[in-house]
Amino acid sequence: MYVCLCRGITDQDIKDAIANGADSYRDVRDLLDLGTCCGRCAPEARSIISDEISMIASRLAVAA
C-alpha cells in the first residue's frame, strides 16, 4: 500500500529500508525522502517502522 503519496513510497519500501539497515524514522526518511513534502504520511510511516523494528527484535530474542 502507498504510505507517502507525494513521493510514491509504499509500506514495502519502508520495510525494505529497515531490512537493509535503517533503524529509525530519521534513517528511513533520509533514505527514501519520506515525509518531506506534506508530512501526512509520518504517523503511518512511524507505525510501520516501529512494528518492523519490534518484529526484528523479537526474532533476535527468540534466536538467542
C-alpha positions in Angstrom: 0.0 0.0 0.0 1.1 3.5 -0.6 2.1 5.3 2.6 3.6 8.5 1.0 1.5 9.6 -2.0 3.7 12.7 -2.6 6.8 10.5 -3.1 5.2 7.3 -4.2 6.6 5.3 -1.2 5.0 2.0 -0.2 5.0 0.1 3.0 7.2 -2.4 1.3 9.7 0.3 0.5 9.8 1.2 4.2 10.2 -2.5 5.2 13.0 -2.9 2.7 14.8 0.1 4.1 14.7 -1.4 7.6 15.8 -4.8 6.3 18.8 -3.0 4.7 19.9 -1.4 7.9 17.7 1.6 8.6 16.8 1.6 12.3 14.8 4.8 12.9 12.3 7.1 11.3 15.1 9.5 10.6 17.1 6.8 8.7 14.1 5.8 6.6 13.3 9.5 5.9 16.8 10.2 4.8 17.0 7.1 2.6 13.6 7.4 0.9 12.9 11.2 1.2 9.8 10.2 3.2 7.7 12.8 4.9 9.5 15.7 3.4 6.6 17.1 1.4 3.3 17.4 3.1 4.1 15.2 6.1 0.7 13.4 6.2 2.5 10.1 5.9 4.6 10.5 9.0 2.3 8.8 11.6 1.6 5.8 9.4 5.3 5.5 8.4 6.4 5.7 12.1 3.9 2.9 12.9 5.2 0.7 10.2 8.8 1.4 11.2 8.0 0.6 14.9 6.2 -2.6 14.0 9.1 -3.8 11.8 11.8 -3.0 14.3 9.8 -4.7 17.1 9.3 -7.8 14.9 13.1 -8.0 14.1 13.9 -7.5 17.8 11.5 -10.4 18.8 13.1 -12.7 16.2 16.5 -11.9 17.6 15.4 -12.5 21.1 13.9 -15.9 20.2 17.1 -16.9 18.3 19.3 -16.0 21.2 
